[in-house]
């Protein structure tokens, strides 16, 4: 009897969903990000003089924290026609939802765009954003390596569409793997003039919000270490529990 109870508990533990990890980044020190597992990878058609860098309070203040505590990207990250600069987050395990704030300068005359990309395999092979396999209509396809696109903030590159004040975006993920933000603008410096600058701040991962009323939601499960420890305990209890025969 006891053995069957322990076995039932063990099966329930094995079937429980793993809880999502937690992570946040406020960009107080952008130069320390590579040491924390971030990957900067500029895949623009011609690498410019600039890269992802520390924000400037004189451009606009941060969404939270010190006035310059955000990460800043600009059109100078390419010297060509295609801006494709990757900002890959560390491996943070299971992610339900990615949250972040972004903006450009007020009255920006140029169109900007930011992509959110997800690699289910956890691979971090990137691509030049364009120039992949031809699409069905014969035009050049896209190339994002191991990643698939979850969100494009301004896909049509319309001036005035990218947020000009700090705006939060919430992107459901529901999986383990790697996440990336890609500053992606085509026809840089051509008419209409595309590409100016963007800021990103207050990145976090957490549960999906908002929760729709009447929609079933899964109960948060045990974390991986907890499941393993409880499995060990259950197996030990099974091993030491005397077996009683009905004969």
BELGIRA-V570652 format. One record per pair of residues at least 24 apart in sequence whose ideal C-beta (glycine too) atoms are under 10 Angstrom apart, sorted by the first residue. I is the first residue (numbers start at 1). J is the second residue. Records with the same first field share a line. If there is no record, write none. Layout:
I = J, J
This chain:
1 = 241, 244
2 = 237, 238, 241, 242, 243, 244
3 = 237, 238, 241, 242, 243, 244
5 = 234, 237, 241
6 = 233, 234, 235, 236, 237, 238, 241
7 = 234, 238
8 = 234
9 = 230, 231, 233, 234, 237
10 = 230, 231, 233, 234, 235, 237, 238
11 = 234
12 = 230
13 = 221, 222, 226, 227, 228, 229, 230, 231, 233, 234
14 = 227, 230, 231, 234
15 = 221
16 = 218, 219, 220, 221, 222, 226, 227, 230
17 = 94, 218, 219, 220, 221, 222
18 = 93, 94, 176, 220, 221, 222, 223, 224, 226, 227
19 = 93, 94, 96, 207, 219, 220, 221, 222, 223, 224, 226, 227
20 = 92, 93, 94, 95, 96, 97, 173, 174, 175, 176, 205, 206, 207, 208, 220, 221, 223
21 = 91, 92, 93, 94, 95, 96, 176, 205, 206, 223, 224
22 = 92, 93, 95, 204, 205, 206, 207
23 = 89, 90, 91, 92, 93, 95, 98, 179, 203, 204, 205, 206
24 = 92, 99, 202, 203, 204, 205, 206
25 = 69, 71, 89, 90, 92, 100, 200, 201, 202, 203, 204, 205
26 = 62, 63, 64, 65, 66, 69, 70, 71, 201, 202, 203, 204
27 = 52, 54, 55, 62, 63, 64, 65, 66, 68, 69, 70, 71, 72, 199, 200, 201, 202, 203
28 = 54, 62, 65, 66, 68, 69, 70
29 = 54, 66, 69
30 = 54, 55, 68, 69, 70, 71, 72
33 = 71, 87, 89, 90
36 = 89, 90
37 = 88, 89, 90, 91, 92, 178
38 = 71, 87, 88, 89, 90, 180
39 = 86, 87, 88, 89, 90, 124, 126, 178, 180
40 = 71, 85, 86, 87, 88
41 = 84, 85, 86, 87, 88, 124, 125, 126, 127, 145, 180, 182
42 = 77, 78, 83, 84, 85, 86, 87, 126, 183
43 = 78, 82, 83, 84, 85, 86, 126, 127, 128, 129, 130, 131, 143, 144, 145, 182, 184
44 = 77, 78, 79, 80, 81, 82, 83, 84, 85, 86, 128, 129, 183, 184, 185, 188
45 = 78, 79, 80, 81, 82, 83, 84, 128, 129, 130, 131, 186, 188
46 = 78, 79, 80, 81, 82, 83, 188
47 = 77, 78, 79, 80, 85
48 = 74, 75, 76, 77, 78, 79, 80, 83, 85, 188
49 = 74, 76, 77, 78, 79
50 = 74, 75, 76, 77, 78, 79, 85, 197
51 = 76, 77, 85, 87
52 = 77, 85, 86, 87, 181, 183, 200
53 = 77
55 = 199, 200, 201
56 = 197, 199
59 = 104, 105, 197, 199
60 = 103, 104, 105, 106, 164, 165, 166, 197, 199
61 = 166, 199, 201
62 = 101, 166, 199, 201, 202
63 = 100, 101, 102, 103, 165, 166, 167, 168, 199, 200, 201, 202
64 = 101, 166, 201, 202
65 = 201, 202
69 = 201, 202
70 = 101, 102, 103, 166, 198, 199, 200, 201, 202
71 = 102, 181, 198, 199, 200, 201, 203
72 = 197, 198, 199, 200, 201
73 = 102, 104, 112, 114, 181, 182, 183, 185, 195, 196, 197, 198, 199, 200
74 = 112, 183, 195, 196, 197, 198, 199
75 = 110, 112, 183, 185, 188, 189, 193, 194, 195, 196, 197, 198
76 = 188, 195, 197
77 = 183, 185, 188, 195, 197
78 = 183, 185, 188, 189, 195
79 = 188, 189
80 = 188, 189
81 = 130, 185, 186, 187, 188, 189, 190, 194, 195
82 = 128, 129, 130, 131, 184, 185, 186, 187, 188, 195
83 = 112, 113, 129, 182, 183, 184, 185, 186, 187, 188, 189, 194, 195
84 = 115, 126, 127, 128, 129, 130, 131, 143, 144, 182, 183, 184, 185, 186
85 = 126, 129, 181, 182, 183, 184, 185
86 = 115, 117, 124, 126, 127, 129, 144, 145, 147, 180, 181, 182, 183, 184
87 = 114, 117, 179, 180, 181, 182, 183, 200, 203
88 = 117, 119, 124, 126, 147, 178, 179, 180, 181, 182
89 = 124, 178, 179, 180, 181, 203, 205
90 = 178, 179
91 = 122, 124, 176, 177, 178, 179
92 = 176, 177, 178, 179, 205
93 = 122, 176, 177, 205, 223, 224
94 = 173, 174, 175, 176, 177, 205, 221, 223, 224
95 = 171, 172, 173, 174, 175, 176, 177, 178, 179, 205, 206
96 = 172, 173, 174, 175, 205, 206, 207, 208, 209, 218, 220
97 = 170, 171, 172, 173, 174, 204, 205, 206, 207, 208, 209
98 = 150, 151, 169, 170, 171, 172, 173, 179, 181, 203, 204, 205, 206
99 = 168, 169, 170, 171, 202, 203, 204, 205, 206, 209
100 = 167, 168, 169, 170, 171, 179, 181, 200, 201, 202, 203, 204, 205
101 = 163, 165, 166, 167, 168, 169, 199, 200, 201, 202, 203, 204
102 = 153, 162, 163, 166, 167, 168, 169, 181, 198, 199, 200, 201, 202, 203
103 = 162, 163, 164, 165, 166, 167, 197, 198, 199, 200, 201
104 = 154, 160, 161, 162, 163, 164, 165, 196, 197, 198, 199
105 = 162, 164, 196, 197, 198, 199
106 = 164, 165
107 = 159, 160, 164
108 = 159, 160, 161, 162, 164, 195, 196, 197, 198
109 = 159, 160, 192, 193, 196
110 = 157, 159, 160, 162, 185, 188, 189, 192, 193, 194, 195, 196, 197
111 = 154, 156, 157, 158, 159, 160, 161, 162, 185, 186, 187, 192, 193, 194, 195, 196
112 = 153, 154, 157, 159, 161, 162, 163, 183, 184, 185, 194, 195, 196, 197, 198
113 = 152, 153, 154, 155, 156, 157, 158, 161, 162, 182, 183, 184, 185, 186, 194, 195, 198
114 = 151, 152, 153, 154, 162, 163, 169, 181, 182, 183, 184, 185, 198, 200
115 = 144, 147, 149, 150, 151, 152, 153, 154, 155, 180, 181, 182, 183, 184
116 = 147, 149, 150, 151, 152, 153, 169, 171, 173, 179, 180, 181, 182
117 = 144, 145, 146, 147, 148, 149, 150, 151, 152, 178, 179, 180, 181, 182, 184
118 = 144, 146, 147, 148, 149, 150, 151, 171, 173, 174, 175, 177, 178, 179, 180
119 = 144, 145, 146, 147, 148, 175, 176, 177, 178, 179, 180
120 = 146, 147, 148, 173, 175, 176, 177, 178
121 = 146, 147, 176, 177, 178
122 = 146, 175, 176, 177, 178
123 = 147, 177, 178
124 = 177, 178, 180
126 = 180, 182
127 = 182
128 = 184
129 = 182, 183, 184, 185, 186
130 = 184, 186
142 = 184
144 = 180, 182, 184
145 = 180
146 = 177, 178, 180
147 = 177, 178, 179, 180, 182
148 = 177
149 = 180, 182, 184
150 = 179, 180
151 = 181
152 = 182, 184
153 = 184, 198
154 = 184, 185, 194
155 = 184
157 = 184, 185, 186, 187, 192, 194, 195
158 = 192, 194
159 = 192, 193, 194, 196
162 = 196, 198
163 = 198, 199
166 = 199, 200, 201, 202
168 = 201, 202
169 = 200
170 = 204, 206, 208, 209, 210
171 = 205, 208
172 = 208, 209
173 = 205, 208
174 = 208
179 = 203, 205
